[in-house]
Amino acid sequence: MRRIEAGERGALWHQDGGSVEKYREMVEDLDRSVGEVLGALRRSGQEKDTLVVFASDNGGERFSYNWPLSGNKSSLKEGGIRVPTLVRWPARIDGGQVSEVPVFTPDWTATLLEVAGARPDPAYPLDGASLAGYLLRGERAPARDLFWRVRGERALRRGEWKYYRDAGGRDQLFRLTEDAREQADKASQEPERLGALRAAWERTDAGLLPYGAVS
């Protein structure tokens, strides 16, 4: 296998190596490591009063099995961005619950600040929304658009609807609650909804640095 040099373009997505067996070893090692952290919390007596959040950064890579989702890591299809999130806080959150509410990583910054009694600096507003009310006080989950862009693809989710533009420039619309695999494009049936979500994506994008402007 060719040696990948630091800083080399494509170093994070090379195809000349790896195996299902090595991927299994990595997953099992991660599982053991998480167990060590939780075990240390238990032995220290801090287990019940510690909030633990576990989530992947994005969807599965080439050795993963993403069914029934389409796409994988580096794609904005659901297989590239949808991952499970596990939350554990025995003193405050009952175990065994399952929620279908979509959240994204910046939400945890806002959530942890609120739980700790801190406030973000108003001069630097957070991208995420706090989930503390939803998790701890039975409030409705915050309603907002979720925005993505990467390598010519774009996506925006609002509730059960997702606007998606592929790298070829084709706009599509999916109703994720009935089509998680994103096979039934509703763009021609829902042109007004498509236009509204596309406009929302463009408003958000206009307030950000151009894609690729920072490394």
FENZI-V195622 format. One record per run of one state. SS is the DSSP state (alpha for helix, beta for strand, coil for the rest). FROM is the first residue (numbers start at 0). TO is the last residue. If there is no record, write none. Layout:
BEGIN
ss: (SS & SS)
from: (FROM & FROM)
to: (TO & TO)
END
This chain:
BEGIN
ss: (coil & alpha & coil & alpha & coil & beta & coil & alpha & coil & beta & coil & alpha & coil & alpha & coil & beta & coil & beta & coil & beta & coil & beta & coil & alpha & coil)
from: (0 & 10 & 13 & 19 & 44 & 51 & 55 & 77 & 81 & 84 & 88 & 105 & 115 & 131 & 136 & 145 & 150 & 152 & 158 & 160 & 165 & 170 & 175 & 190 & 206)
to: (9 & 12 & 18 & 43 & 50 & 54 & 76 & 80 & 83 & 87 & 104 & 114 & 130 & 135 & 144 & 149 & 151 & 157 & 159 & 164 & 169 & 174 & 189 & 205 & 214)
END
